């Protein structure tokens, strides 16, 4: 039963991440690549200026990816704490039932 619940949670998370990637991240990646290409097409810019331009283009995507990663880690932490709490409650219930 626990494995089935774990599978459902995993599928839901994967579906959410895939939807987010399709609906938001891909567009941001496209914008980043187009912006970076414009940086490279600037023939008057120095190598350092082009690099800084590319880094500015990448910043929004990097921030978005960091937010998604942080939220997924936060969710995993909460899920782990919940699992531990449920295991403790089940163990306590079994121990209380066994002593009667």
PyMOL commands that set and color helices and strands:
alter all, ss='L'
color gray80, all
select helices_A, chain A and resi 2-41+47-98
alter helices_A, ss='H'
color red, helices_A
deselect
rebuild
show_as cartoon
